[in-house]
Amino acid sequence: MDRWWILAAGGLLLLGIAGVAVVTAAPSKSPVFIAGDQPVSDNQVLQKLQSDGWSNVQMVREGKYLEAIGSKNGQTTKVVVDAQTGRLRTADDDDDD
């Protein structure tokens, strides 16, 4: 009977460790815009956009996000970058609720 409790406790411990590993190893849902997962500046975002072929770029800071509007391939486009991570904000990443 004691052996059963030891095996059950060991199994629960392994399940707990596996659960923590899955949660912490989950990839970020937002695509990388500037690599490094560290804070980025307005100037870094501007330089990245220009090197990607953007022109007439105008930027506005909205809280922790940098919103950039500019032209690429003849079309006006907007991107929103998380200034704390350098990742693009996705549609489900909207925390303005």
Summary of the structure (lengths in Angstrom):
residues: 97
radius of gyration: 21.6
end to end distance: 53.4
largest distance: 74.8
contacts: 219
relative contact order: 0.18
helix: 37%
strand: 28%
